[in-house]
Amino acid sequence: LMHSLLFVEIVLGMQMKAQYGQNMDFVHASAEVYTVAYERIMKPWYHPDIIYNFTSGKKEQSRIVSISYNFIKRHITNAIERVRTAKEDKNRIRPLIDQIADVIDKDTSVMDETDFVYNMYTLYLASEDTLTIIIAMLCVCLGMYPQYQKRAAEEVRSLHADTSGTIAYDNLSDLPYLAMCIKDVLRLIPIAPLIARRANEDFAIDDYVIPKDCGIIVSIFDLHRNPKHWENPSHFHPDHFLPDAVNSRHPYAYIPFSAGPRSCVGNVF
């Protein structure tokens, strides 16, 4: 729950306070949307709208969409009001919703309100499930390799003592080993094991020519376990991300968020 609340604070610029029982309708709706979506995916006879529209799943989907749409729309309205009335403060960290609202308020052709709402909701859903998996797999890997768990725990305890028990965002750079652990989890168990692309034009790779409009599948899973680039490819090994190891490795040997202009926005979070 906490990682989802953090994302809402970063993107929507508000505190959910779900731990105090507030905004629980949105929290529950965001969890239930996966159940409804997976049910339709796994039942091919639900794929045609003419059938699905008469099911209880469609009714539940409409309820979830209504709750989520109205919740995010309300905060978009607040964001637009903020950017219109607030004085510029260069020291203030502006949430993503404010930055987009500022652009749209100046040029409405960029995106309409409906697209704005659904883009914000997509960002939230894309972060919620993926962060859950990453944190869970980090716990599994640290549990399987206690020598690394001990070192990561000592680093956190040391910082906790130095900061009098309060670890803020600015302190995260003081946890390099924990960051290495997270990176190797993303290497070993990438959120997206495969990504698909389409060639915009003919291009050559060694002796092969990839023709325009050809579909391309990139196996991140295999790339991240290639012994050419990794000392212990099939094992959790945070030392893969020591500075010297990183500098000696091809920059595209590690692409948990893909790479280039169409890479996942989650990389910056």
FENNOR-V11770 format. One record per residue. N is the residue number from 1. SS is DSSP state (H for helix, E for strand, C for the rest). PHI is phi in radians with two decimals (NA if undefined). PSI is psi in degrees with one decimal (999 if undefined). Layout:
n->(N;N)
ss->(SS;SS)
phi->(PHI;PHI)
psi->(PSI;PSI)
This chain:
n->(1;2;3;4;5;6;7;8;9;10;11;12;13;14;15;16;17;18;19;20;21;22;23;24;25;26;27;28;29;30;31;32;33;34;35;36;37;38;39;40;41;42;43;44;45;46;47;48;49;50;51;52;53;54;55;56;57;58;59;60;61;62;63;64;65;66;67;68;69;70;71;72;73;74;75;76;77;78;79;80;81;82;83;84;85;86;87;88;89;90;91;92;93;94;95;96;97;98;99;100;101;102;103;104;105;106;107;108;109;110;111;112;113;114;115;116;117;118;119;120;121;122;123;124;125;126;127;128;129;130;131;132;133;134;135;136;137;138;139;140;141;142;143;144;145;146;147;148;149;150;151;152;153;154;155;156;157;158;159;160;161;162;163;164;165;166;167;168;169;170;171;172;173;174;175;176;177;178;179;180;181;182;183;184;185;186;187;188;189;190;191;192;193;194;195;196;197;198;199;200;201;202;203;204;205;206;207;208;209;210;211;212;213;214;215;216;217;218;219;220;221;222;223;224;225;226;227;228;229;230;231;232;233;234;235;236;237;238;239;240;241;242;243;244;245;246;247;248;249;250;251;252;253;254;255;256;257;258;259;260;261;262;263;264;265;266;267;268;269)
ss->(C;H;H;H;H;H;H;H;H;H;H;H;C;C;C;C;C;H;H;H;C;C;C;H;H;H;H;H;H;H;H;H;H;H;H;H;H;H;H;H;H;H;C;H;H;H;C;C;H;H;H;H;C;C;C;H;H;H;H;H;H;H;H;H;H;H;H;H;H;H;H;H;H;H;H;H;H;H;H;H;H;H;H;H;H;C;C;C;C;C;C;C;C;C;C;H;H;H;H;H;H;H;H;H;H;H;C;C;C;C;C;C;H;H;H;H;H;H;H;H;H;H;H;H;H;H;H;H;H;H;H;H;H;H;H;H;H;H;H;H;H;H;H;H;C;H;H;H;H;H;H;H;H;H;H;H;H;H;H;H;H;H;C;C;C;C;C;C;H;H;H;H;H;H;C;H;H;H;H;H;H;H;H;H;H;H;H;H;C;C;C;C;C;E;E;E;E;E;C;C;C;C;E;E;E;C;C;E;E;E;C;C;C;C;E;E;E;E;E;H;H;H;H;C;C;C;C;C;C;C;C;C;C;C;C;C;C;H;H;H;H;C;H;H;H;H;H;C;C;C;C;C;C;C;C;C;C;C;C;C;C;C;C;C;H;H;H;H;C)
phi->(NA;-1.12;-1.18;-1.17;-1.16;-1.08;-1.11;-1.06;-1.15;-1.23;-1.50;-1.63;1.21;-2.51;-1.65;-1.21;0.98;-1.14;-1.16;-1.84;1.56;-1.62;1.00;-1.22;-1.09;-1.22;-1.06;-1.17;-1.09;-1.19;-1.37;-1.28;-1.08;-1.16;-1.07;-1.14;-1.14;-1.14;-1.07;-1.20;-1.10;-1.43;-2.03;-0.97;-1.23;-1.56;-1.12;-1.18;-1.03;-1.09;-1.62;-1.10;-1.11;-1.82;-1.74;-1.18;-1.09;-1.14;-1.09;-1.17;-1.06;-1.10;-1.13;-1.12;-1.09;-1.09;-1.07;-1.18;-1.08;-1.16;-1.11;-1.26;-1.04;-1.06;-1.38;-1.19;-1.04;-1.12;-1.15;-1.09;-1.14;-1.11;-1.22;-1.41;-1.91;-1.31;-1.38;-1.14;-2.27;-1.17;-1.51;-1.48;-1.43;-1.49;-1.13;-1.01;-1.09;-1.19;-1.13;-1.22;-1.05;-1.10;-1.15;-1.19;-1.11;-1.50;-2.56;-1.21;-1.32;-1.11;-2.89;-1.51;-1.08;-1.09;-1.10;-1.04;-1.05;-1.22;-1.17;-1.13;-1.21;-1.09;-1.04;-1.12;-1.12;-1.15;-1.46;-1.09;-1.23;-1.18;-1.13;-1.04;-1.14;-1.06;-1.12;-1.10;-1.21;-1.09;-1.10;-1.10;-1.13;-1.15;-1.20;-1.34;-2.18;-1.05;-1.13;-1.38;-1.05;-1.06;-1.16;-1.14;-1.13;-1.10;-1.12;-1.15;-1.10;-1.10;-1.16;-1.04;-1.24;-1.17;-1.78;1.01;1.57;-2.08;-1.78;-1.76;-0.98;-1.13;-1.48;-1.08;-1.20;-1.58;-2.13;-1.11;-1.24;-1.08;-1.09;-1.11;-1.11;-1.12;-1.10;-1.31;-1.11;-1.16;-1.27;-1.24;-2.29;-1.12;-1.03;-1.99;-1.17;-2.33;-2.30;-1.96;-2.43;-2.24;-1.23;-1.40;-2.75;-1.11;-2.66;-1.87;-2.18;0.96;-1.67;-1.89;-1.95;-1.61;-1.31;-1.00;1.26;-1.29;-1.35;-2.24;-1.92;-1.83;-1.58;-1.12;-0.99;-1.20;-1.04;-1.30;-2.08;-1.35;-1.08;-1.15;-1.93;-2.22;-1.14;-2.18;-1.07;-1.76;-2.19;-1.23;-2.62;-0.99;-1.12;-0.99;-1.97;-1.12;-0.88;-1.13;-1.16;-1.13;-1.16;-1.56;-1.77;-1.05;-1.06;-1.77;-1.33;-2.27;-2.40;-1.10;-1.95;1.17;-2.75;1.46;-1.14;-1.85;-1.29;-1.22;-1.14;-1.06;-1.03;-1.43;-1.70)
psi->(-41.0;-37.6;-32.8;-39.7;-38.0;-42.6;-42.0;-40.0;-40.1;-44.2;-46.6;-11.2;32.2;155.7;123.2;-39.1;34.2;-27.3;-14.2;11.4;6.8;149.4;28.8;-25.1;-40.6;-41.4;-46.5;-40.3;-38.3;-29.3;-38.2;-21.4;-32.0;-41.7;-45.4;-44.0;-45.1;-35.5;-43.4;-38.4;-41.6;-10.0;95.4;-30.1;-11.0;-7.9;-44.4;130.5;-34.0;-25.5;-47.5;-32.2;-14.3;10.5;163.6;-27.4;-38.5;-40.0;-43.0;-39.1;-43.7;-38.5;-44.6;-44.8;-40.5;-46.9;-48.1;-43.0;-48.0;-36.1;-50.1;-36.7;-40.1;-40.0;-24.5;-42.3;-42.8;-38.8;-43.3;-39.6;-38.8;-46.4;-22.7;-29.8;-24.4;143.0;145.7;128.4;105.2;-19.7;-12.0;132.0;114.3;130.3;158.2;-38.9;-35.7;-39.9;-42.8;-40.8;-37.2;-43.2;-45.7;-35.8;-30.2;-26.6;96.2;-12.2;-14.4;-44.6;137.1;174.1;-40.5;-45.1;-38.6;-48.3;-49.6;-30.5;-41.5;-39.5;-37.9;-42.4;-42.6;-49.8;-38.6;-29.0;-36.1;-53.4;-40.8;-41.9;-36.9;-46.0;-44.3;-47.1;-41.4;-44.6;-31.8;-44.3;-40.9;-48.3;-41.8;-34.4;-34.6;-25.1;79.3;-25.4;-35.5;-35.7;-43.1;-45.1;-41.8;-41.0;-40.6;-37.9;-44.5;-43.6;-39.2;-45.1;-38.5;-39.9;-40.4;-27.7;16.5;33.5;-0.2;111.6;114.8;174.2;-40.3;-18.5;-11.9;-28.7;-12.4;12.9;57.9;-36.0;-39.8;-38.8;-39.1;-38.3;-44.6;-42.0;-38.4;-26.2;-44.2;-27.8;-49.3;-38.6;73.4;142.1;-42.2;100.2;-23.8;146.6;147.9;140.3;163.7;133.4;129.3;-22.1;166.5;137.7;155.4;139.9;109.0;-119.0;7.0;142.4;122.6;114.7;156.7;141.3;6.8;135.5;138.7;130.9;122.9;121.2;94.8;-36.9;-49.4;-39.2;-42.3;-8.4;19.1;116.1;-14.3;-29.0;-16.5;133.0;-46.0;75.3;-30.6;7.2;154.0;118.9;85.7;-24.2;-9.6;-22.2;22.5;147.1;-44.3;-38.6;-41.0;-43.8;-27.7;-4.0;149.7;134.3;-23.2;15.8;-17.2;105.8;61.4;-22.3;22.3;-160.4;163.6;-170.3;-19.2;24.2;163.4;134.3;-18.8;-18.8;-34.2;-9.5;999)
